[in-house]
């Protein structure tokens, strides 16, 4: 499957029509989230780096034209105007790791209209999924209150590529490691993992399993203790670890049951055996809500592993996002549909202290001590600089999360900030609305 043909059919029909009508003037599209999902006080901008990679290599080839023609049931010759089309536009975007709020553009594309139209589906797919997962993972970081987190999501994500994305995004917001070997290699993330219950079941006893595992892995080992009876499993693990003389980094893992109560009993047993340095790792259906509960209860858990609910952003698996035309050939445009009104013109987000944001026009000067969030990251279809680094994205995330109002970072009942609108944007919106409504009235009069 070509990246070019991984698109909605109507993108192709619109682009073809634009070309036939010679509508090739510059168009600006804005990608934004209308409203935050329930239970979210913020979003983490993510997905920009892979999006820029794909834009930089976007080109409609011969085989793409043939696939388009087949999908439309039309002769290949009729789709020939699309052949050779590549992305030659400009992209302004919020860098990965920044916190964003409802109505703020994550990205704006300015390119000849057919080009800007054809890349819509890919951009929405990339940015929406990754922003949703990064935001869920960020809430786990807040809930963990400094405890290390590990990504265990690969086996439950919506396909292997989604699992790769999840591992990268978790690292971006501060996770300490991933179970995903391919992601660990590709992104330089520490790999982490223990054993499955099936491994224990394959041996005649837990003790045999623990000793065999330790022989195969002479470095720090983490033993899964809840296959049969957790308290007995902890006692067996303590005996094996004491015999082996564990080095730093060894641990036990709890994966089911009342993790808080089990962790307290396990900590007492390990300390009683002189194994105060052995860590307790907890996993099993955790997300920010479960983590928050364990932390507030004071559960003696050293490392938290999260998988299904984070890798799939289970409680908010999609974003109410849109990619809307805001200017064509120098003319600001907007949509007036009920509940889906858009604001006209290319935009900028100006961020003041405490994440107080103002959405304004792209050519406005930042008010006071505010900074402009959207940066030009692509010009004439080429990146304006080297690819961003995970370390830089993580630093931006840490700075923004430290400035986030407490109510927006609440795990139970977050209250998201509402960006203000600049006077110039409000005035332009009123003018464009009036122009459209006047034109509609004139049409009704005819």
Buried (B, 14 or more C-beta within 10 A) or exposed (E): EEBBBEBEEEBBBBBBEBBEEEBBEBBBBBBBBBEBBEBBBBBBBBBBBBBBBBBBEBBBBEEBBBBBBEEBEEEBEBBBBBBEBBBBBBBBBBBBBBBBBBBBBBBBBBBBBBBBBBBBBBBBBBBBBBBBBBBBBBBBBBBBEEBBBBBBBBEBBEEEEBBBBBBBBBBBBBBBBBBBEBBBEEBEBEBBBBBEEEBBEEBEEBBEBBBEBBEEEEEEBBBBBBBEEBEEBBBBBBBBBBEBEBEEEBBBBBBBEEBBEBBBBBBEBBBEBEBEBBBBBBBBEBBBBBBBBBBEEEBBBBBBBBBBBBBBBEBBBEBBBBBBBBBBEEEBBBBEEEEEEBBBBBBBBBBBEEBBBBBBBBEBEBEEEBEBBBEEBBBEBEBEEEEBEBEEBBEBBBEBBEEBBEEBBBBEEBEBBEBBBBEEBBEBBEEBBEBBEEEEEEEEEE
